[in-house]
């Protein structure tokens, strides 16, 4: 499982020019799922994302987590995080999970996230839908995560 986590002032998802969901002060989490991902990957990512100390404390140091600030999170499924562009000019997505299995893991990730963050603080896009994601990156702060610890 891979994620691009961005600290945001605001973020939102629109579908067909209609706002579907939005958050303030929190994290935008783009989430990619591979066929090998399972319960341990979900647990690792939920723990890592919710406890990343990337929010400012009173001394202006990154010492607070999403949990500490009682922030919101917008989770958007993004299979292109498994795009491999090392050969040629068209990325291969062979390492991304197929839609059916990815959706199951995505929903399990959201359920696990609800055990840590209040459900009203969690927003999503629509799985496998063409979406427009907008954000105001705060910092900017952007972190790459991989449950297999590949980077």
N, C-alpha and C positions, 0 to 999 in steps of 0.2 A: 504494500500500500504506500502510495506517495501522496504528499500534500504540499501545496504552496500556501503558506499561512502569511497573511498580511494584516498588520495592525491598521485599523481604519477608523476614521472619524464617522464616516457613513459608507454604506454599501447597499446595493440593491440589484435585483434581478427583474428584467422586463421580458415579457413574452408577447409577441405581436403588438409591440408598442404600448403594452399595458403593464404597469408595475405589478409584479406578482408578490414580491416580498422585499423588505428592506430592514436595515439595522442602523443603529447609532452606536458609536464608541464600543468597539469590540474587535472581532476577528472575521476576516473573509477567509474561508477554508476551501480551496479548490482540492478535490479529492479524486485521486486515480486509483483504480483497483486492478490487481493482477489475478490470474487464475489460481495462484498459490495462496492468496490471502485467506485468512481464517480468523478464529477467535483471538488468538494471541496477537495478531497484527492489529485488530480492532482495539484490544485493551491497551496495547502500546501507544497507538496513535491518539486515542481519547485522553489517556493520561498525559502524554507529551504536549498535546495541543492545549489542553485546559490548564496545565501547570507551567507553560512556558513563561518565564519572567521577562516579558518584553514591554511592559507598561511602566510608566514613570512613577517613582515614589516621590515623597516630599522633598528629597534631595536631588531630584531630576535624574535619578539613575534608574535603569531598567531593572527593577526589583519586584514588580508586581505581576501577577498572572491574571488571566481572564476571570478566574474564580475570585481572586482578591478584589478586583474592581467591580465585580458583579456585572460584567459586560455581556454583550450579546454576541452571537456567532451566526454567520451565514454560511451554510455548507452547500457547495455546488459540485455535483459530480462532473469529472472531467477526464475522460479516457485518454485524451491527448497527452497527459502527463507521462504516459508510457510510449510516446512516440520516439522512435529510434531513427535519427537522421544522420547516422554515421556514414552510411553508404548512399550515394546518389543524392537526389534533390527532393524526392518524395518520401516523407517519413513512413516507416512501417509501424503498424500498431499491433503486431503479433503478440506482444507481451502484455497487452491489455486484456482483461477478462471480457468474455462475451456479455452482451446486454442482459441476458436472463440471470446469469450468476452474479454479475456485477451489481444488479439491482438488489439482490438478496443481501449481499455484503453491505451495500450502501445503507439499506434499511436497518440492518443489525448495528451498523456504526451509529446511526441516529438514535436508536434505542439505548445503546450503551452511553451515548452522550447525555441522554435525558436522565441517566442515573447520577450524573455529576452536575449538570447545569439545568436549571428550571426550564421546563418545556417552552414556556412563553418567551424565553431568551434565545431559543433556537429557531432559525428561519432556514428555508431551503429554496432551491430552484426546483424544477421539475425534471426528474430523471429522463435522460435521452431526448429532451426537448431542445430545440434551437433557442438559445437565450442570449440576451444582452446583459452583461454584468458591468455595473458602474461602481466606482469607488473613489473615495478621497483617502489615499494612503497617508497614514499619520507617521511622519518621520522623514522619509519613508522607512518602514521596517518591513522586510520580507524575509521569511525563513523557509528553507526547503527541508522537508522531512521525508524519511524513507523507513518504513518499519523493518526492512531487512538490513538497515544501517549501511546501505550502499554509498551514501554520501552524508 
